[in-house]
Amino acid sequence: MILDHIKYAYGDMTGWGSLSHQLTVILGYIGRFAFPIFAFLLITGWKYTKNKNKYFSRMLLFAILSQVPYTLATYPTNLQSINNLFSLNHTNINIITLVFSFITSITYWYLIAHKCFSITTPLILLAGIVSSLFVKVNGITLIGNDLNIFYTLSIGLATLHSIDVLKNKSFNKQYHYILLFLILIGNLLLIALRADYGNFLLGIFLIVALYLSKEYKLIQSLCIIIWGVLLYILVYYNIGNFIAITLASLLILFYNQKKGFNLKYTFYIIYPLHLLIIGLINISLKSV
């Protein structure tokens, strides 16, 4: 993951061009291992967690905390020295996304939290507000249109929760299911499409596929390979990336379903931290 972001920021194809083409390509291949592993760990955590709301809240919190570092590190206008694109200072609010974030938080409070206070409710609202903003200050884009990987993971968890509700028939009234379905579709279209690995909602597709096949490691590996075909052959026509995805799928087969070292907060902290470091380097390069 870190190597992939370094490649994106400083490679010769998307970033500052500090890295050679060969090194850029190699780092890109290594970076392809990240998301399938994240998706697998996500559904494994969802399967074994004792508190699904707390798990979901943690994803939302870090989606909010990671957005500015993610934008600083990866947004195209932050990867070039030109500052006069559009304007030096610019703020925009997507009203549709903003309104929908209110609807989503209220729906969660009403249907899932059963009208009881939950920290998840304001986090849903705040994550939605952040996703509705575009902020540019002194030529530096602080919040852009693209959303970080925690938004993908959060929408993935929301989808899994919706699946669980449908399987368990948790609602007594039919319109509750309809409301939940509409809210989920809205989040997929307004947020998930803009998030990391949101191309054609393929990131969410992989999370759901791994969840539905969670009892069968071989099928999970096949799901990753199929996902690689869809994304890296049919969409991007990149055989090298597909081969890397195929290798990543083999790692699933070695999972022994035993808990290892408790490093769950390591990823949460490292993700925004390394993006912030890259982002600060980008700012220094723009000022040169």
Secondary structure as UniProt FT lines:
FT   HELIX           2..10
FT   TURN            12..14
FT   HELIX           21..31
FT   TURN            32..33
FT   HELIX           34..48
FT   HELIX           52..74
FT   HELIX           76..79
FT   STRAND          90..93
FT   HELIX           95..107
FT   HELIX           108..112
FT   TURN            114..115
FT   HELIX           120..131
FT   STRAND          133..137
FT   TURN            138..139
FT   STRAND          140..143
FT   HELIX           149..168
FT   HELIX           174..190
FT   HELIX           192..194
FT   TURN            196..197
FT   HELIX           199..201
FT   HELIX           202..212
FT   TURN            213..215
FT   HELIX           217..228
FT   HELIX           229..235
FT   HELIX           239..252
FT   TURN            253..254
FT   HELIX           264..286
//
